[in-house]
Amino acid sequence: MSKVTMQDIADALGISRVTVWKVFNNHTGVSPALRDRILDKAKELGYSKSSVELVSHDDEKTVSLIVSRPDSSTFWTNIIHRMAQELSHYNVNLMYTYMPSTYTEGFTMPSILTSDIIHGAIILNVYDAKLITLINELNIPKVFLDTVPQINNRLLRGDLLLLEGYSTLYQITASVLARGLKKIGFIGDINYAKTNLERYQGFCQCMTDHNLKIDDKICLTHSIGIFSYHQELSAFLDSLAVLPEAFVCASDYIAHFLQIYFSEHADRIPNGILVTGYDGSREYSNIDGQITTANVKTSLLGKRLSVQIVYRMEHPDAPYELTFINPEIIYRDSILY
């Protein structure tokens, strides 16, 4: 029978080998409860301390999470929490590096990103072309989750993961048309993110394939201020003399603002209005479980990003990868009153 190792204990508990090593070498950084669990599991498996394996601090790596407004939504925090958990299994520390929402003259990149401390970077929720360009120039392994339409994928010096939008929104739009609705608007800032643009393109292609003209007057696709969604969407809806039969939205975030507006202007939708979203967020209770949406499993997405940056750090010269994540479409009634 093979000798029980620290890795066996770590695997049994779903934690990193470094954490187990800390317990058997009297290092700080492990809670009393977890320490007891490790010692109990070691006893259960028959682990002998005489077989202690050394863990070199030289093997530890640090990945920078380059992020803007990480706490703006549970969508992002769920991804980040799972990333930190997953990277710990690889003896990789996750360190926040904050970015502003938009580039301003005189901005300089944090010096930590060019130091020997950082071994790689995951770029999350950064949607400014100038900032992404500066990040792209960093000489470290990189993984991007989404990017901006202004930057060609092939210009990125790193791997790119995208939530699939074109086919997903095509199918969601087709489900709206299948209900006999034809006057359909789209809402989403297509200049903000590449995924938003692809969702709009999927919507447009579906309408075209069904021989329906896209009415630009009932579509809001221009830039929307990060902190003024409610005001701008309300102003747009107020400007429409007659509302469409349905709105296809680029996100659940947008859809929940529409629900707020319609709850305040119920007289404008005596027969209700159909609204769809994207993300599958449980954050917005006013639409949760009510609308058709694309369900993004944030925990698995965080794990996928972690695996990708580990691969990129181990194989820095491998061809860059473009990966599409297909969310499950959840069809619901989608009628808001």
VEXDREN-455179 format. One record per residue: residue in one letter; y, x negated, z of N, C-alpha, C in turn. Coordinates in steps of 0.1 Angstrom, whole numbers, padded with zeros to 4 digits, always signed. Layout:
N
aYXZYXZYXZ...
//
This chain:
337
m-0012-0008+0000+0000+0000+0000+0012-0009+0000s+0022-0006-0009+0034-0014-0010+0043-0013+0002k+0050-0023+0006+0059-0023+0017+0071-0014+0015v+0074-0006+0025+0086+0003+0025+0099-0005+0025t+0108-0002+0016+0120-0009+0015+0132+0000+0018m+0144-0006+0019+0156+0001+0022+0159+0011+0011q+0155+0007-0001+0158+0016-0013+0149+0029-0011d+0137+0027-0006+0128+0039-0003+0135+0049+0007i+0141+0043+0017+0147+0051+0027+0160+0058+0021a+0167+0051+0013+0179+0056+0007+0176+0067-0003d+0165+0065-0011+0161+0076-0020+0156+0088-0013a+0149+0086-0002+0144+0098+0005+0156+0106+0011l+0167+0100+0014+0178+0107+0021+0189+0110+0011g+0188+0105-0002+0198+0108-0012+0211+0100-0009i+0210+0088-0003+0222+0080+0000+0221+0067-0007s+0231+0058-0005+0230+0045-0012+0222+0035-0003r+0217+0025-0010+0210+0014-0002+0219+0006+0007v+0232+0005+0002+0242-0002+0010+0244+0005+0024t+0244+0018+0024+0245+0026+0037+0234+0022+0046v+0221+0022+0041+0210+0019+0049+0211+0005+0054w+0215-0004+0045+0217-0019+0049+0227-0020+0061k+0237-0012+0060+0247-0013+0071+0241-0009+0085v+0233+0001+0085+0227+0005+0097+0218-0006+0103f+0209-0012+0094+0200-0022+0099+0207-0036+0102n+0219-0037+0098+0226-0050+0101+0239-0047+0109n+0239-0036+0116+0249-0033+0126+0263-0033+0121h+0265-0028+0109+0279-0028+0103+0285-0014+0106t+0298-0013+0106+0305-0001+0108+0305+0007+0095g+0310+0019+0096+0312+0027+0084+0302+0038+0081v+0293+0040+0091+0282+0050+0090+0283+0059+0103s+0284+0072+0100+0285+0081+0111+0273+0081+0120p+0275+0084+0133+0263+0084+0142+0252+0094+0137a+0256+0105+0132+0246+0115+0127+0237+0109+0116l+0244+0103+0106+0237+0097+0095+0229+0085+0099r+0234+0077+0109+0227+0066+0114+0213+0070+0120d+0214+0081+0128+0202+0086+0134+0192+0091+0123r+0197+0098+0113+0188+0102+0102+0181+0091+0095i+0189+0080+0093+0183+0068+0086+0172+0062+0095l+0175+0060+0108+0165+0054+0117+0153+0063+0118d+0155+0076+0118+0143+0086+0119+0135+0085+0106k+0142+0084+0095+0134+0083+0082+0127+0070+0081a+0133+0059+0086+0127+0046+0086+0114+0046+0094k+0115+0053+0106+0103+0053+0114+0092+0062+0108e+0096+0073+0102+0087+0082+0095+0080+0075+0083l+0087+0066+0076+0081+0059+0064+0074+0047+0068g+0076+0042+0081+0069+0030+0085+0076+0017+0081y+0090+0018+0081+0098+0007+0077+0098-0004+0087s+0096-0016+0084+0097-0028+0093+0109-0035+0091k+0117-0038+0102+0130-0045+0100+0127-0059+0096s+0115-0064+0098+0113-0078+0094+0113-0079+0079s+0113-0068+0072+0114-0068+0057+0128-0066+0052v+0138-0069+0061+0152-0066+0057+0155-0073+0043e+0161-0066+0034+0166-0071+0021+0181-0074+0022l+0185-0084+0017+0200-0087+0018+0207-0080+0007v+0219-0076+0010+0228-0069+0000+0240-0078-0001s+0242-0083-0013+0254-0092-0015+0266-0084-0018h+0277-0087-0011+0290-0081-0014+0295-0084-0028d+0289-0094-0034+0293-0097-0047+0288-0086-0057d+0278-0079-0053+0272-0068-0061+0281-0056-0060e+0290-0055-0050+0298-0043-0049+0309-0043-0060k+0312-0031-0066+0322-0030-0076+0332-0019-0072t+0343-0019-0078+0353-0009-0075+0358-0003-0089v+0357+0010-0089+0362+0017-0101+0374+0025-0097s+0384+0024-0106+0397+0031-0103+0396+0045-0110l+0399+0055-0102+0401+0068-0107+0416+0070-0111i+0419+0069-0123+0433+0070-0128+0435+0085-0130v+0444+0091-0122+0444+0105-0122+0459+0110-0119s+0462+0121-0125+0475+0128-0122+0472+0141-0115r+0479+0144-0105+0477+0157-0097+0463+0160-0095p+0455+0152-0088+0441+0155-0085+0438+0167-0077d+0448+0171-0068+0446+0182-0060+0453+0195-0065s+0456+0195-0078+0462+0207-0084+0453+0218-0085s+0440+0215-0085+0430+0226-0087+0416+0221-0081t+0408+0231-0077+0395+0227-0072+0386+0222-0083f+0390+0226-0096+0383+0221-0107+0382+0206-0107w+0394+0199-0104+0394+0185-0104+0388+0179-0092t+0391+0185-0080+0386+0179-0068+0371+0180-0067n+0365+0190-0073+0350+0191-0073+0344+0180-0081i+0350+0177-0092+0346+0166-0101+0347+0153-0094i+0358+0150-0087+0361+0138-0080+0351+0135-0069h+0349+0146-0061+0340+0144-0049+0326+0140-0054r+0321+0147-0065+0308+0143-0069+0307+0129-0075m+0318+0125-0081+0319+0111-0087+0318+0101-0075a+0325+0103-0065+0324+0094-0053+0310+0093-0047q+0304+0105-0046+0290+0105-0041+0281+0098-0050e+0282+0100-0063+0272+0094-0073+0274+0079-0074l+0287+0075-0074+0290+0060-0076+0285+0052-0064s+0285+0059-0052+0280+0052-0040+0265+0047-0041h+0258+0055-0049+0244+0051-0051+0242+0038-0059y+0253+0035-0067+0253+0023-0075+0260+0011-0068n+0264+0013-0056+0271+0003-0048+0285+0001-0055v+0291+0012-0059+0304+0012-0065+0314+0021-0057n+0325+0015-0054+0336+0022-0046+0345+0029-0056l+0350+0041-0053+0359+0048-0061+0373+0047-0054m+0383+0043-0062+0396+0041-0056+0406+0049-0064y+0415+0057-0058+0425+0064-0065+0436+0055-0070t+0440+0058-0082+0452+0052-0087+0460+0063-0094y+0471+0067-0087+0479+0079-0092+0488+0076-0103m+0489+0086-0112+0498+0085-0124+0507+0097-0123p+0520+0095-0128+0529+0107-0128+0524+0116-0139s+0529+0129-0139+0525+0138-0149+0531+0135-0163t+0542+0128-0163+0548+0124-0176+0554+0110-0175y+0555+0103-0186+0561+0090-0186+0576+0091-0186t+0582+0082-0178+0596+0081-0177+0600+0066-0180e+0612+0064-0186+0616+0051-0189+0616+0042-0177g+0611+0030-0178+0611+0020-0167+0598+0021-0159f+0589+0030-0162+0576+0031-0155+0568+0019-0158t+0561+0013-0148+0552+0002-0150+0539+0005-0144m+0528+0000-0151+0514+0003-0146+0512-0003-0132p+0505+0003-0123+0502-0003-0110+0495-0016-0112s+0499-0027-0105+0494-0040-0106+0479-0041-0103i+0475-0032-0095+0460-0032-0091+0451-0031-0103l+0456-0024-0113+0448-0022-0125+0445-0034-0133t+0453-0044-0131+0451-0057-0138+0446-0068-0129s+0442-0064-0117+0437-0074-0108+0422-0076-0109d+0417-0086-0102+0402-0088-0103+0394-0078-0094i+0402-0070-0087+0395-0060-0078+0389-0049-0086i+0395-0045-0097+0390-0033-0105+0380-0038-0115h+0369-0031-0116+0358-0035-0125+0357-0024-0137g+0364-0013-0135+0363-0002-0145+0372+0009-0141a+0374+0019-0150+0383+0030-0147+0378+0043-0154i+0380+0054-0146+0377+0067-0152+0391+0074-0152i+0394+0080-0164+0407+0086-0166+0406+0101-0166l+0413+0107-0157+0411+0122-0154+0424+0129-0153n+0426+0140-0160+0438+0148-0158+0451+0141-0162v+0450+0131-0171+0462+0125-0176+0465+0129-0190y+0476+0136-0192+0478+0143-0205+0492+0139-0210d+0496+0126-0209+0508+0121-0215+0504+0110-0225a+0509+0111-0237+0504+0102-0248+0508+0088-0244k+0521+0086-0239+0525+0072-0236+0517+0066-0225l+0514+0074-0214+0506+0069-0203+0492+0066-0207i+0486+0074-0216+0473+0071-0220+0473+0059-0229t+0483+0057-0237+0484+0045-0245+0485+0032-0236l+0492+0033-0225+0493+0021-0216+0479+0019-0209i+0473+0030-0205+0460+0029-0199+0450+0023-0209n+0451+0027-0221+0441+0023-0231+0442+0008-0234e+0453+0002-0231+0455-0013-0233+0449-0021-0222l+0445-0015-0211+0439-0022-0200+0426-0029-0204n+0424-0041-0200+0412-0049-0205+0401-0047-0195i+0397-0035-0192+0386-0032-0183+0378-0020-0190p+0365-0019-0186+0357-0008-0191+0363+0005-0187k+0364+0015-0196+0370+0028-0194+0362+0040-0199v+0363+0051-0191+0358+0063-0196+0369+0074-0194f+0371+0081-0205+0382+0091-0205+0375+0105-0205l+0380+0114-0196+0376+0128-0197+0388+0135-0204d+0386+0138-0217+0397+0145-0225+0408+0135-0228t+0416+0138-0237+0428+0130-0241+0438+0140-0247v+0448+0134-0254+0458+0142-0260+0456+0143-0275p+0460+0153-0282+0458+0154-0296+0465+0143-0304q+0476+0137-0299+0484+0127-0306+0476+0114-0308i+0466+0112-0300+0458+0099-0301+0445+0101-0307n+0442+0094-0318+0429+0095-0325+0418+0090-0316n+0407+0097-0316+0396+0093-0308+0392+0078-0310r+0392+0074-0323+0387+0060-0326+0397+0049-0321l+0409+0053-0317+0418+0043-0312+0416+0041-0297l+0408+0049-0291+0405+0047-0276+0396+0035-0274r+0399+0027-0265+0391+0015-0261+0383+0019-0249g+0375+0029-0251+0366+0034-0240+0358+0045-0245d+0349+0050-0236+0341+0062-0240+0349+0075-0237l+0347+0085-0245+0354+0098-0243+0344+0109-0242l+0346+0116-0231+0338+0129-0228+0347+0141-0230l+0342+0150-0238+0350+0162-0241+0342+0175-0238l+0349+0184-0231+0342+0197-0230+0343+0204-0244e+0332+0208-0249+0332+0214-0263+0340+0227-0263g+0349+0227-0272+0358+0239-0273+0357+0247-0286y+0355+0240-0297+0356+0247-0310+0345+0258-0311s+0333+0254-0310+0322+0264-0312+0322+0274-0300t+0325+0269-0289+0325+0278-0277+0335+0289-0279l+0348+0286-0282+0358+0296-0284+0355+0304-0297y+0348+0299-0307+0344+0306-0318+0335+0318-0314q+0325+0314-0305+0316+0324-0301+0322+0335-0291i+0331+0330-0283+0338+0339-0274+0347+0349-0282t+0354+0344-0292+0362+0352-0301+0353+0362-0308a+0342+0358-0313+0333+0366-0320+0328+0378-0311s+0326+0375-0298+0322+0386-0289+0333+0396-0287v+0346+0392-0288+0357+0401-0287+0357+0410-0300l+0356+0404-0311+0356+0411-0324+0344+0421-0325a+0333+0417-0319+0321+0426-0319+0324+0439-0312r+0334+0440-0304+0337+0452-0297+0347+0461-0305g+0349+0457-0317+0358+0464-0326+0372+0462-0325l+0376+0451-0317+0390+0448-0315+0394+0438-0326k+0406+0440-0332+0411+0431-0343+0424+0425-0340k+0432+0431-0332+0445+0426-0329+0444+0417-0317i+0442+0404-0319+0439+0395-0308+0449+0383-0308g+0454+0380-0297+0463+0368-0295+0456+0357-0288f+0462+0345-0289+0456+0333-0282+0467+0327-0274i+0464+0323-0262+0474+0317-0253+0468+0303-0248g+0476+0293-0251+0471+0279-0246+0480+0269-0253d+0485+0259-0245+0493+0248-0250+0484+0239-0258i+0485+0240-0271+0476+0231-0280+0481+0217-0281n+0493+0214-0276+0497+0200-0276+0494+0193-0263y+0489+0200-0253+0487+0194-0240+0474+0186-0240a+0463+0191-0245+0450+0184-0244+0443+0186-0257k+0435+0176-0261+0426+0177-0273+0417+0189-0272t+0411+0192-0260+0402+0203-0258+0409+0216-0260n+0422+0217-0256+0430+0230-0259+0431+0232-0274l+0434+0221-0281+0436+0222-0296+0423+0227-0302e+0412+0221-0298+0399+0225-0304+0395+0239-0301r+0399+0244-0289+0396+0258-0286+0404+0267-0295y+0417+0263-0297+0425+0271-0307+0419+0271-0321q+0415+0260-0325+0409+0259-0338+0396+0267-0340g+0388+0268-0329+0377+0276-0330+0380+0291-0330f+0391+0295-0323+0396+0309-0324+0400+0312-0338c+0408+0303-0344+0414+0305-0357+0403+0306-0367q+0393+0298-0367+0382+0298-0376+0374+0311-0376c+0372+0316-0363+0364+0328-0362+0372+0340-0368m+0385+0340-0365+0393+0351-0371+0393+0350-0386t+0394+0338-0392+0394+0336-0406+0381+0341-0412d+0370+0337-0406+0357+0340-0411+0354+0355-0410h+0362+0363-0402+0361+0377-0402+0372+0384-0410n+0378+0376-0418+0389+0381-0427+0400+0388-0420l+0404+0382-0409+0415+0387-0401+0426+0377-0400k+0438+0381-0403+0450+0372-0403+0454+0369-0388i+0457+0357-0386+0462+0353-0372+0477+0357-0371d+0480+0365-0362+0494+0369-0359+0501+0359-0350d+0509+0351-0355+0516+0341-0347+0525+0347-0336k+0529+0359-0338+0539+0365-0329+0532+0369-0316i+0518+0370-0316+0511+0374-0304+0503+0362-0299c+0506+0350-0304+0500+0337-0299+0510+0328-0293l+0507+0323-0281+0516+0313-0275+0509+0300-0274t+0513+0291-0283+0506+0278-0284+0515+0266-0282h+0528+0268-0280+0537+0257-0278+0536+0251-0264s+0543+0240-0261+0542+0234-0248+0547+0243-0237i+0540+0243-0226+0543+0251-0215+0545+0241-0203g+0555+0243-0195+0558+0235-0184+0547+0236-0173i+0543+0224-0168+0532+0224-0158+0535+0233-0146f+0547+0234-0142+0551+0242-0130+0558+0255-0133s+0557+0259-0146+0564+0271-0150+0556+0281-0158y+0542+0280-0156+0533+0289-0164+0536+0303-0161h+0538+0308-0149+0540+0322-0146+0552+0327-0153q+0563+0320-0151+0576+0324-0157+0575+0324-0172e+0570+0314-0179+0569+0314-0193+0560+0324-0199l+0548+0326-0193+0539+0336-0198+0545+0350-0196s+0552+0352-0185+0558+0365-0183+0569+0368-0193a+0577+0358-0196+0587+0359-0206+0581+0362-0220f+0571+0355-0223+0564+0357-0236+0559+0372-0237l+0552+0376-0227+0546+0390-0227+0557+0400-0227d+0568+0398-0220+0580+0407-0220+0586+0408-0234s+0585+0397-0242+0591+0397-0255+0583+0405-0265l+0571+0409-0262+0562+0416-0272+0565+0431-0270a+0569+0437-0281+0572+0452-0281+0559+0459-0278v+0548+0455-0285+0535+0461-0284+0525+0450-0281l+0517+0451-0270+0507+0441-0267+0495+0442-0276p+0488+0431-0278+0476+0431-0286+0465+0438-0279e+0454+0440-0285+0442+0446-0279+0435+0436-0269a+0437+0423-0272+0430+0413-0264+0437+0400-0265f+0435+0392-0254+0440+0378-0254+0428+0368-0252v+0427+0358-0261+0417+0348-0258+0425+0336-0252c+0421+0332-0240+0429+0322-0233+0422+0308-0233a+0430+0297-0233+0424+0284-0233+0418+0280-0220s+0421+0288-0209+0416+0285-0196+0416+0297-0187d+0408+0296-0176+0408+0307-0166+0422+0306-0159y+0428+0295-0158+0441+0293-0152+0451+0302-0158i+0451+0302-0172+0460+0311-0179+0456+0325-0177a+0443+0328-0178+0439+0342-0177+0443+0348-0163h+0443+0340-0153+0447+0346-0140+0462+0349-0139f+0470+0342-0146+0484+0345-0147+0486+0358-0155l+0478+0360-0165+0479+0373-0173+0475+0385-0164q+0465+0383-0156+0461+0394-0147+0472+0397-0137i+0479+0387-0132+0490+0389-0123+0501+0398-0130y+0504+0394-0143+0514+0401-0150+0510+0416-0153f+0497+0418-0157+0493+0431-0160+0492+0440-0147s+0489+0434-0136+0489+0441-0124+0503+0446-0120e+0513+0439-0124+0527+0442-0121+0532+0451-0132h+0526+0452-0144+0531+0460-0155+0519+0469-0160a+0513+0476-0151+0501+0485-0155+0505+0495-0165d+0517+0499-0166+0522+0509-0176+0521+0504-0190r+0520+0491-0192+0519+0485-0205+0505+0485-0211i+0495+0487-0202+0481+0487-0206+0474+0499-0201p+0478+0511-0205+0472+0524-0200+0457+0524-0202n+0452+0517-0212+0437+0517-0215+0431+0504-0212g+0438+0495-0205+0433+0482-0202+0435+0472-0213i+0433+0460-0211+0434+0449-0221+0422+0439-0219l+0417+0434-0229+0406+0425-0228+0411+0411-0228v+0406+0403-0218+0411+0389-0216+0399+0380-0214t+0398+0369-0221+0388+0359-0219+0394+0346-0214g+0385+0337-0208+0390+0324-0203+0381+0313-0207y+0382+0302-0200+0374+0290-0202+0375+0282-0189d+0364+0277-0184+0362+0268-0172+0352+0274-0162g+0352+0287-0161+0343+0293-0151+0347+0291-0137s+0360+0289-0135+0365+0286-0121+0364+0297-0112r+0359+0294-0099+0358+0304-0089+0371+0304-0081e+0381+0297-0085+0393+0295-0077+0402+0307-0077y+0402+0314-0088+0411+0325-0090+0404+0339-0088s+0406+0344-0075+0398+0355-0071+0402+0368-0079n+0414+0368-0085+0418+0380-0092+0410+0382-0105i+0404+0372-0110+0396+0373-0123+0381+0368-0121d+0378+0363-0109+0365+0357-0107+0354+0368-0109g+0345+0365-0118+0334+0374-0120+0337+0386-0129q+0349+0386-0135+0354+0397-0143+0355+0394-0158i+0358+0382-0162+0361+0380-0176+0350+0370-0182t+0349+0372-0195+0340+0363-0203+0347+0349-0202t+0339+0339-0200+0344+0325-0198+0333+0315-0201a+0337+0302-0202+0328+0291-0204+0326+0284-0191n+0314+0284-0186+0312+0279-0172+0310+0264-0172v+0320+0257-0167+0319+0242-0166+0313+0238-0153k+0302+0232-0152+0296+0228-0140+0302+0215-0135t+0312+0216-0127+0321+0204-0123+0313+0194-0116s+0303+0198-0108+0295+0188-0100+0287+0179-0110l+0281+0185-0120+0273+0177-0129+0282+0169-0138l+0294+0174-0141+0304+0167-0149+0308+0154-0142g+0310+0155-0129+0314+0143-0121+0303+0133-0121k+0290+0138-0120+0279+0129-0121+0278+0122-0134r+0280+0130-0145+0280+0124-0158+0290+0113-0161l+0302+0115-0156+0313+0105-0157+0309+0092-0149s+0303+0094-0138+0299+0082-0130+0288+0074-0137v+0278+0081-0142+0267+0074-0150+0273+0067-0162q+0283+0073-0168+0289+0067-0180+0297+0054-0177i+0304+0054-0166+0312+0042-0163+0303+0031-0158v+0292+0034-0152+0282+0024-0148+0276+0018-0160y+0273+0026-0170+0267+0021-0182+0278+0012-0190r+0290+0017-0190+0300+0009-0197+0303-0004-0190m+0303-0005-0177+0305-0017-0170+0293-0027-0172e+0281-0022-0174+0269-0030-0176+0268-0034-0190h+0274-0026-0199+0273-0029-0214+0287-0028-0220p+0296-0037-0216+0310-0037-0221+0312-0038-0236d+0302-0044-0243+0303-0047-0257+0296-0036-0265a+0290-0026-0259+0283-0015-0266+0293-0007-0274p+0289-0001-0285+0299+0008-0292+0304+0019-0283y+0316+0022-0285+0322+0033-0277+0315+0046-0281e+0315+0055-0271+0307+0068-0273+0317+0080-0272l+0314+0090-0280+0321+0103-0279+0310+0113-0276t+0312+0120-0265+0302+0129-0260+0308+0143-0257f+0301+0153-0263+0306+0166-0260+0297+0173-0250i+0303+0179-0240+0296+0187-0230+0297+0202-0233n+0285+0208-0236+0285+0222-0240+0284+0231-0227p+0295+0239-0224+0294+0248-0213+0286+0260-0216e+0280+0267-0206+0273+0279-0209+0284+0290-0210i+0283+0299-0220+0292+0310-0221+0286+0322-0212i+0295+0327-0204+0291+0338-0195+0299+0351-0200y+0291+0360-0206+0298+0372-0212+0299+0383-0201r+0311+0388-0200+0313+0399-0191+0322+0410-0197d+0325+0420-0190+0332+0431-0196+0346+0427-0200s+0353+0419-0192+0366+0413-0196+0378+0422-0196i+0376+0435-0193+0387+0444-0194+0395+0443-0181l+0408+0440-0182+0417+0440-0170+0425+0453-0170y+0427+0459-0159+0435+0471-0157+0447+0468-0148
//
